Amino acid sequence: MKSIEEVARTTPVLAETDVLVVGSGPGGLSAALAASREGVSTMLVERHGCFGGNITQANVESIAWYRHEQTVEANGIGMELERRAQEMGATQPEPQSTSQALDTDLFRWVADKIVEDSAIVPLLHCFAVDVIMNGDAICGIITESKSGRQAILANQIIDATGDADIVHRSGAPYRMAVKEDLMAVTVSFGCSGVNKDRFLEYVNENPCTLKDWAKSTTGKEDDLFSPFLREPFSKATAAGEIPKVVGLNGTWSRLTEEGEATYLNLVYMKGFDPTDVWDLTRGEMEGRQQAMWALAALKKYAPGFEKARLRSFGSSLGTRESRKIVGNYFLTEEDVRNQAKFDDSIGIFPEFLDAGVVIIPTTGRYFQVPYGIMVPQKVDNLLVAGRCVAGDKVSHAATRQMMCCTVTGQGAGVAAAISIKEKTTCRNVDIKKVQIALQKQGVRVQ
């Protein structure tokens, strides 16, 4: 690969803060709120024009679609986000659970209000492109924006980018599967002009369950209702209207009285690297083409969609897996499936898996989330929150879930704040003090 030498430059400092959170998805929002509530100065930096990550960029409405009557939750900020959205008229009942599906457009405003009501310093349209190191410790980031190249200095940094971008640039170790083995990427879309009643009649006449798409379950999931669609796309493929290699199928979510199907999660594309700009470009363009094939199939073969038209595409490619850190602890399938307990627990998460193996938490089982999966090796003053925490492929099916991202986010935010107040590193923070602070913030840690 060709390269050039850049001219040395002096970079102005845009801001200084105690805790800097990079990325504002469910993990980043939770981290920033948790740190701010511990009384330290906190800044939240987001590359897009709104907070919310996959919620507002990929239109992912189902923040807790796993929830049933016996599900045990961590509570904390994740539940607060769902509740606040409901109070602000930004939800509808989710079709396969007892949770609320988020209105992802309105959630942009909800997130604004949540941030405005806190002491967080927000910064949108700002991309982290490099890090500032002091030996083995990170002490800031370099950003690019419409304002140019600038620096933000911080005592503790939380990488909530989803792709472990800050970890990568800091030199901390991480791993990533080859792209053929990574989870699929998605372009979501929504429709208007849907006859809700007619479509629901069709669903009732052709009911689907989790067993219809899960590769394996525990058995208790097999008869649970799923808003899953395959028949329209099978018919379109058989008729030569969709290429056989595409394999469209997936789920619907909110249906409004105005005839909107707001989140159609039907496009799953394998073989894309979310850290490669060429793959991201290809994914966006191929995904939109597949979405249009899906819409044509729905109009022809799904009763109620005859007059449907495109309402919206997701603002950004939906990604599920990329870099994962090498942490102080490596979470395993055995941990998730056997109610693991940890001395450094920063929260709990229901026994829920969604990645081929599907487990729905209908029996009250849960595992504890250890602090060690958020602590990168070799670099100090850095934590991660969200789907890039350390663990194997099956445990990733739990930790990538948005509500679990809020658990690791809140844990990271509190730990960063406590380490600053105690004048120590995140690696050496007193976990007991972190757990006490989390419990005061309403988190169930055991």
C-alpha positions as semicolon CSV with decimal commas, in nm:
position;residue;x (nm);y (nm);z (nm)
1;M;0,000;0,000;0,000
2;K;0,132;0,345;-0,089
3;S;0,174;0,596;0,192
4;I;0,253;0,964;0,239
5;E;0,427;1,159;0,513
6;E;0,200;1,410;0,688
7;V;0,342;1,740;0,799
8;A;0,379;1,776;1,178
9;R;0,116;2,007;1,321
10;T;0,006;2,172;1,642
11;T;-0,338;2,047;1,744
12;P;-0,561;2,274;1,954
13;V;-0,726;2,131;2,264
14;L;-1,102;2,142;2,224
15;A;-1,190;2,033;2,579
16;E;-1,067;1,869;2,898
17;T;-1,279;1,642;3,115
18;D;-1,258;1,380;3,387
19;V;-1,442;1,108;3,193
20;L;-1,465;1,098;2,815
21;V;-1,713;0,856;2,657
22;V;-1,663;0,791;2,286
23;G;-1,979;0,661;2,120
24;S;-2,338;0,719;2,233
25;G;-2,523;0,394;2,173
26;P;-2,697;0,230;2,468
27;G;-2,358;0,152;2,625
28;G;-2,217;0,499;2,575
29;L;-2,530;0,679;2,690
30;S;-2,537;0,465;3,004
31;A;-2,167;0,518;3,071
32;A;-2,191;0,894;3,042
33;L;-2,501;0,917;3,261
34;A;-2,349;0,689;3,526
35;A;-2,022;0,882;3,542
36;S;-2,197;1,218;3,553
37;R;-2,420;1,101;3,837
38;E;-2,109;1,019;4,038
39;G;-2,018;1,387;4,031
40;V;-1,726;1,394;3,787
41;S;-1,710;1,606;3,472
42;T;-1,822;1,394;3,178
43;M;-1,816;1,444;2,803
44;L;-2,000;1,235;2,543
45;V;-1,865;1,236;2,187
46;E;-2,065;1,098;1,895
47;R;-1,969;1,080;1,525
48;H;-2,328;1,105;1,399
49;G;-2,581;1,385;1,441
50;C;-2,781;1,217;1,716
51;F;-2,731;0,996;2,019
52;G;-2,853;0,638;2,036
53;G;-2,619;0,425;1,824
54;N;-2,797;0,125;1,669
55;I;-3,130;0,254;1,801
56;T;-3,126;0,575;1,601
57;Q;-2,884;0,480;1,321
58;A;-3,002;0,128;1,234
59;N;-3,361;0,177;1,362
60;V;-3,335;-0,114;1,609
61;E;-3,655;-0,080;1,811
62;S;-3,638;-0,399;2,017
63;I;-3,426;-0,300;2,316
64;A;-3,557;-0,592;2,526
65;W;-3,749;-0,829;2,299
66;Y;-3,637;-1,123;2,516
67;R;-3,841;-1,008;2,818
68;H;-4,116;-1,236;2,953
69;E;-4,301;-1,254;3,285
70;Q;-4,028;-1,448;3,464
71;T;-3,735;-1,247;3,326
72;V;-3,504;-1,095;3,590
73;E;-3,342;-0,766;3,487
74;A;-3,046;-0,562;3,617
75;N;-3,266;-0,250;3,633
76;G;-3,043;0,059;3,619
77;I;-3,011;0,297;3,327
78;G;-3,121;0,050;3,058
79;M;-3,465;0,018;3,210
80;E;-3,466;0,393;3,267
81;L;-3,410;0,458;2,894
82;E;-3,703;0,234;2,805
83;R;-3,926;0,388;3,072
84;R;-3,834;0,745;2,979
85;A;-3,911;0,677;2,614
86;Q;-4,249;0,533;2,712
87;E;-4,329;0,837;2,926
88;M;-4,244;1,066;2,634
89;G;-4,473;0,878;2,393
90;A;-4,187;0,716;2,204
91;T;-4,282;0,347;2,239
92;Q;-4,540;0,086;2,151
93;P;-4,579;-0,263;2,300
94;E;-4,324;-0,498;2,142
95;P;-4,506;-0,781;1,959
96;Q;-4,333;-1,086;2,108
97;S;-4,251;-0,983;2,465
98;T;-4,355;-0,773;2,763
99;S;-4,110;-0,497;2,664
100;Q;-4,161;-0,169;2,481
101;A;-4,049;-0,122;2,120
102;L;-3,884;0,216;2,073
103;D;-3,992;0,475;1,820
104;T;-3,639;0,521;1,692
105;D;-3,705;0,859;1,529
106;L;-3,855;1,000;1,847
107;F;-3,576;0,841;2,052
108;R;-3,335;1,094;1,901
109;W;-3,530;1,362;2,087
110;V;-3,567;1,143;2,397
111;A;-3,189;1,096;2,410
112;D;-3,138;1,472;2,368
113;K;-3,361;1,539;2,667
114;I;-3,189;1,274;2,879
115;V;-2,849;1,426;2,804
116;E;-2,976;1,783;2,854
117;D;-3,120;1,689;3,195
118;S;-2,778;1,564;3,308
119;A;-2,446;1,743;3,356
120;I;-2,298;1,570;3,051
121;V;-2,118;1,787;2,794
122;P;-2,244;1,661;2,454
123;L;-2,056;1,676;2,125
124;L;-2,209;1,552;1,799
125;H;-2,062;1,526;1,449
126;C;-1,720;1,453;1,596
127;F;-1,508;1,153;1,491
128;A;-1,228;1,009;1,706
129;V;-0,936;0,938;1,472
130;D;-0,639;0,884;1,704
131;V;-0,538;0,864;2,068
132;I;-0,298;1,055;2,292
133;M;-0,078;0,834;2,508
134;N;0,139;0,899;2,810
135;G;0,348;0,584;2,830
136;D;0,106;0,295;2,883
137;A;-0,182;0,524;2,979
138;I;-0,428;0,691;2,746
139;C;-0,489;1,058;2,822
140;G;-0,695;1,186;2,532
141;I;-0,811;1,150;2,174
142;I;-0,763;1,333;1,848
143;T;-1,084;1,426;1,670
144;E;-1,187;1,541;1,324
145;S;-1,499;1,745;1,259
146;K;-1,624;2,047;1,067
147;S;-1,416;2,246;1,317
148;G;-1,100;2,070;1,202
149;R;-0,850;1,852;1,385
150;Q;-0,870;1,897;1,763
151;A;-0,779;1,716;2,086
152;I;-0,986;1,622;2,389
153;L;-0,794;1,545;2,709
154;A;-0,938;1,317;2,977
155;N;-0,840;1,135;3,295
156;Q;-1,039;0,824;3,200
157;I;-1,174;0,720;2,861
158;I;-1,456;0,478;2,787
159;D;-1,457;0,319;2,443
160;A;-1,824;0,274;2,352
161;T;-1,768;0,280;1,976
162;G;-1,891;-0,079;1,934
163;D;-1,589;-0,157;1,716
164;A;-1,326;-0,097;1,989
165;D;-1,185;0,189;1,781
166;I;-1,009;0,354;2,075
167;V;-0,871;0,023;2,197
168;H;-0,738;-0,045;1,848
169;R;-0,569;0,294;1,818
170;S;-0,423;0,274;2,169
171;G;-0,237;-0,048;2,092
172;A;-0,430;-0,254;2,348
173;P;-0,477;-0,614;2,231
174;Y;-0,798;-0,729;2,069
175;R;-0,915;-1,007;1,842
176;M;-1,153;-1,026;1,548
177;A;-1,280;-1,320;1,347
178;V;-1,224;-1,329;0,972
179;K;-1,510;-1,150;0,804
180;E;-1,661;-1,468;0,663
181;D;-1,720;-1,580;1,024
182;L;-1,852;-1,250;1,159
183;M;-2,222;-1,207;1,229
184;A;-2,425;-1,062;0,943
185;V;-2,477;-0,693;0,881
186;T;-2,820;-0,544;0,811
187;V;-2,988;-0,262;0,625
188;S;-3,322;-0,210;0,793
189;F;-3,615;-0,025;0,639
190;G;-3,971;0,082;0,710
191;C;-4,290;0,100;0,505
192;S;-4,601;0,315;0,500
193;G;-4,934;0,228;0,337
194;V;-4,970;-0,103;0,523
195;N;-5,314;-0,238;0,606
196;K;-5,239;-0,334;0,965
197;D;-5,553;-0,538;1,028
198;R;-5,518;-0,740;0,708
199;F;-5,152;-0,810;0,773
200;L;-5,223;-0,926;1,129
201;E;-5,495;-1,156;0,993
202;Y;-5,231;-1,306;0,764
203;V;-4,993;-1,345;1,060
204;N;-5,263;-1,519;1,264
205;E;-5,339;-1,751;0,974
206;N;-4,969;-1,827;0,925
207;P;-4,820;-1,811;1,276
208;C;-4,444;-1,839;1,320
209;T;-4,247;-1,941;1,627
210;L;-3,886;-1,907;1,734
211;K;-3,826;-2,264;1,619
212;D;-3,894;-2,149;1,262
213;W;-3,565;-1,959;1,249
214;A;-3,349;-2,064;1,545
215;K;-3,081;-2,321;1,468
216;S;-3,112;-2,463;1,818
217;T;-3,301;-2,389;2,140
218;T;-3,346;-2,544;2,483
219;G;-3,688;-2,667;2,370
220;K;-3,891;-2,428;2,585
221;E;-3,853;-2,160;2,317
222;D;-3,991;-2,369;2,032
223;D;-4,356;-2,265;2,059
224;L;-4,301;-1,899;2,151
225;F;-4,452;-1,656;1,898
226;S;-4,207;-1,479;1,667
227;P;-4,287;-1,191;1,426
228;F;-4,090;-1,380;1,163
229;L;-4,149;-1,371;0,787
230;R;-4,013;-1,611;0,529
231;E;-4,303;-1,713;0,300
232;P;-4,321;-1,394;0,084
233;F;-3,950;-1,413;0,007
234;S;-3,954;-1,786;-0,062
235;K;-4,230;-1,728;-0,316
236;A;-4,045;-1,438;-0,477
237;T;-3,723;-1,640;-0,494
238;A;-3,905;-1,937;-0,650
239;A;-4,052;-1,700;-0,909
240;G;-3,706;-1,569;-0,999
241;E;-3,781;-1,224;-0,856
242;I;-3,505;-1,242;-0,594
243;P;-3,162;-1,403;-0,659
244;K;-3,138;-1,741;-0,487
245;V;-2,813;-1,644;-0,312
246;V;-2,978;-1,359;-0,121
247;G;-3,188;-1,550;0,133
248;L;-3,419;-1,277;0,259
249;N;-3,617;-1,337;0,578
250;G;-3,651;-1,180;0,920
251;T;-3,881;-0,995;1,155
252;W;-4,124;-0,706;1,175
253;S;-4,181;-0,492;1,483
254;R;-4,408;-0,189;1,536
255;L;-4,722;-0,149;1,326
256;T;-4,887;0,188;1,368
257;E;-5,252;0,283;1,328
258;E;-5,138;0,510;1,042
259;G;-5,027;0,207;0,841
260;E;-4,656;0,211;0,909
261;A;-4,435;-0,094;0,953
262;T;-4,153;0,101;1,110
263;Y;-3,877;-0,161;1,146
264;L;-3,837;-0,444;0,897
265;N;-3,528;-0,646;0,984
266;L;-3,511;-0,866;0,674
267;V;-3,169;-0,813;0,516
268;Y;-2,884;-1,024;0,657
269;M;-2,554;-1,011;0,471
270;K;-2,252;-1,223;0,559
271;G;-1,890;-1,156;0,466
272;F;-1,862;-0,790;0,565
273;D;-1,598;-0,632;0,792
274;P;-1,749;-0,336;0,983
275;T;-1,400;-0,186;1,027
276;D;-1,328;-0,177;0,651
277;V;-1,458;0,132;0,472
278;W;-1,485;-0,057;0,140
279;D;-1,700;-0,326;0,303
280;L;-1,914;-0,062;0,472
281;T;-1,974;0,106;0,137
282;R;-2,059;-0,224;-0,032
283;G;-2,285;-0,324;0,258
284;E;-2,489;-0,006;0,248
285;M;-2,546;-0,024;-0,128
286;E;-2,611;-0,398;-0,153
287;G;-2,834;-0,380;0,154
288;R;-3,056;-0,114;0,003
289;Q;-3,096;-0,322;-0,312
290;Q;-3,195;-0,624;-0,104
291;A;-3,440;-0,412;0,092
292;M;-3,610;-0,309;-0,233
293;W;-3,636;-0,674;-0,338
294;A;-3,789;-0,747;0,003
295;L;-4,040;-0,464;-0,034
296;A;-4,146;-0,587;-0,379
297;A;-4,197;-0,938;-0,239
298;L;-4,403;-0,806;0,052
299;K;-4,625;-0,604;-0,185
300;K;-4,691;-0,911;-0,400
301;Y;-4,707;-1,195;-0,146
302;A;-4,786;-1,051;0,201
303;P;-5,154;-0,958;0,245
304;G;-5,181;-0,607;0,386
305;F;-4,867;-0,484;0,208
306;E;-5,027;-0,446;-0,138
307;K;-5,010;-0,064;-0,124
308;A;-4,696;-0,039;0,085
309;R;-4,422;0,203;-0,012
310;L;-4,080;0,276;0,127
311;R;-4,091;0,497;0,436
312;S;-3,726;0,500;0,544
313;F;-3,393;0,322;0,536
314;G;-3,178;0,287;0,845
315;S;-2,935;0,579;0,857
316;S;-2,638;0,345;0,885
317;L;-2,553;-0,020;0,833
318;G;-2,652;-0,230;1,133
319;T;-2,353;-0,426;1,263
320;R;-2,342;-0,703;1,521
321;E;-1,978;-0,807;1,559
322;S;-1,627;-0,680;1,489
323;R;-1,333;-0,627;1,724
324;K;-1,348;-0,770;2,078
325;I;-1,091;-0,679;2,340
326;V;-0,854;-0,911;2,518
327;G;-0,966;-0,831;2,870
328;N;-0,880;-0,921;3,226
329;Y;-1,150;-1,189;3,198
330;F;-1,286;-1,385;2,900
331;L;-1,661;-1,449;2,924
332;T;-1,765;-1,791;2,794
333;E;-2,071;-1,978;2,676
334;E;-2,049;-2,184;2,994
335;D;-2,069;-1,865;3,203
336;V;-2,379;-1,737;3,025
337;R;-2,560;-2,072;3,022
338;N;-2,479;-2,173;3,380
339;Q;-2,568;-1,866;3,587
340;A;-2,204;-1,771;3,649
341;K;-2,124;-1,556;3,950
342;F;-1,826;-1,324;3,987
343;D;-1,670;-1,132;4,276
344;D;-1,634;-0,832;4,045
345;S;-1,993;-0,836;3,914
346;I;-2,116;-0,495;3,795
347;G;-2,466;-0,612;3,704
348;I;-2,669;-0,905;3,586
349;F;-2,820;-1,003;3,252
350;P;-3,091;-1,260;3,179
351;E;-2,996;-1,597;3,031
352;F;-3,058;-1,475;2,678
353;L;-2,880;-1,576;2,358
354;D;-2,961;-1,472;2,002
355;A;-2,711;-1,605;1,747
356;G;-2,823;-1,931;1,593
357;V;-2,851;-2,073;1,945
358;V;-3,159;-1,904;2,090
359;I;-3,244;-1,898;2,461
360;I;-3,527;-1,681;2,592
361;P;-3,519;-1,600;2,967
362;T;-3,858;-1,736;3,069
363;T;-3,745;-1,908;3,391
364;G;-3,577;-1,630;3,590
365;R;-3,222;-1,748;3,521
366;Y;-2,945;-1,489;3,478
367;F;-2,567;-1,453;3,491
368;Q;-2,351;-1,190;3,655
369;V;-2,150;-0,959;3,430
370;P;-1,787;-0,935;3,544
371;Y;-1,596;-0,608;3,546
372;G;-1,292;-0,784;3,400
373;I;-1,445;-0,819;3,053
374;M;-1,440;-0,438;3,019
375;V;-1,075;-0,384;3,118
376;P;-0,832;-0,399;2,823
377;Q;-0,486;-0,538;2,880
378;K;-0,166;-0,329;2,859
379;V;-0,329;0,017;2,845
380;D;-0,437;0,209;3,155
381;N;-0,717;0,463;3,205
382;L;-0,926;0,288;2,940
383;L;-1,246;0,086;2,971
384;V;-1,486;-0,049;2,710
385;A;-1,863;-0,068;2,713
386;G;-2,097;-0,247;2,475
387;R;-2,048;-0,532;2,232
388;C;-1,668;-0,519;2,215
389;V;-1,619;-0,659;2,569
390;A;-1,406;-0,973;2,604
391;G;-1,568;-1,310;2,544
392;D;-1,629;-1,598;2,306
393;K;-1,870;-1,612;2,014
394;V;-2,162;-1,752;2,211
395;S;-2,129;-1,514;2,508
396;H;-2,116;-1,234;2,249
397;A;-2,474;-1,329;2,159
398;A;-2,565;-1,199;2,507
399;T;-2,324;-0,909;2,559
400;R;-2,402;-0,754;2,220
401;Q;-2,768;-0,709;2,317
402;M;-2,859;-0,344;2,373
403;M;-2,982;-0,393;2,729
404;C;-2,663;-0,578;2,822
405;C;-2,468;-0,291;2,665
406;T;-2,638;-0,060;2,915
407;V;-2,519;-0,287;3,197
408;T;-2,155;-0,272;3,088
409;G;-2,194;0,098;3,012
410;Q;-2,324;0,186;3,356
411;G;-2,054;-0,030;3,516
412;A;-1,782;0,140;3,314
413;G;-1,912;0,489;3,390
414;V;-1,924;0,431;3,763
415;A;-1,583;0,259;3,768
416;A;-1,423;0,545;3,577
417;A;-1,571;0,800;3,816
418;I;-1,468;0,608;4,129
419;S;-1,114;0,563;3,998
420;I;-1,085;0,940;3,950
421;K;-1,218;1,017;4,297
422;E;-0,988;0,753;4,449
423;K;-0,691;0,871;4,236
424;T;-0,621;0,527;4,096
425;T;-0,644;0,352;3,761
426;C;-0,950;0,170;3,632
427;R;-0,746;-0,149;3,647
428;N;-0,685;-0,104;4,021
429;V;-1,016;0,050;4,124
430;D;-1,179;-0,085;4,441
431;I;-1,454;-0,302;4,293
432;K;-1,646;-0,306;4,620
433;K;-1,681;0,072;4,605
434;V;-1,792;0,043;4,243
435;Q;-2,057;-0,213;4,337
436;I;-2,187;0,002;4,623
437;A;-2,215;0,304;4,391
438;L;-2,393;0,095;4,127
439;Q;-2,643;-0,029;4,382
440;K;-2,710;0,331;4,486
441;Q;-2,783;0,401;4,118
442;G;-3,042;0,122;4,124
443;V;-2,844;-0,161;3,965
444;R;-2,884;-0,522;4,072
445;V;-2,527;-0,654;4,084
446;Q;-2,595;-1,004;4,226
